[in-house]
Amino acid sequence: MIFKVLFQTSAETTPKREATKSIYLEAPTKEDAIQLVEDNTDYNIEFVEPLEGKALEYEQNSDNYKLTTF
């Protein structure tokens, strides 16, 4: 399954909506997606959204869509 992970680049600073970034991951479960990000980055995870159907299709058609691998 594909997940969209919204995050701040640093857990040390106060989160700002304008600084929120996202990556797309393929993982079996939401918990696995969170673990991948925690094991490989210092990101402060805000939200993890599973993508399927029309939502996935919409994201795949955006210029920002790129599947991240660790």
N, C-alpha and C positions, 0 to 999 in steps of 0.2 A: 504494500500500500504506500501511496505517496503522502507525505506530511509537509505542511508549510509551518516552519518554525519562525516565530517572531521573537526578536531578541534585541538587547542593548549590548554594545561591544564590551562594556565594562560593568562589573558588579560593584565597583567602587564609587561610581558617580550616581547622582540622582537620575532616575529614568525620565526621559523627555519623549513625548510622542514623536516629535520631529526627528529624533535620533533613532527611532525604531527601524530595524532592518529585518530582512527575511531571507531564509534559505529554504530549499526544497530537498527533502530526503526520502529515500526509499527504505522502509523498515517494516518488519512483520507487525509490530504493535506500536502504539503511542509511547509506551514505556521504553521500548527499544530505541525509538527516535530520540527521546530525551537523553537516554544513556549515551548514545553516539555523540550528541552535542556536548554533553558534560565531560566525556572522556577525551575529546579532541579539541576543545576550545575553552576559553575563559569567559564565554558569553553568559550574560544574565538572561535566561529564557523567560519570556513574558507569557507566551501562549503557543500551543501546538494544535494545529487544526488538520484533521484528516481530510484529504481531498479525493473525491470520486465523482463520477458522473459529469454533470454540467459545470460544477465548480472546478474540477480538474481540467476540463476542456478549456474553460475560460483562462485559467492560469497558464496553461501550456501555450496559449495564443498570445500571451503578453511578451514584451521584449525582455522582461526581467527573469523569465523562467529559465532556470538551468539547474539540473539535478546535481547536488553536491555529493561527493563521495569522500570518505575519510580513509 
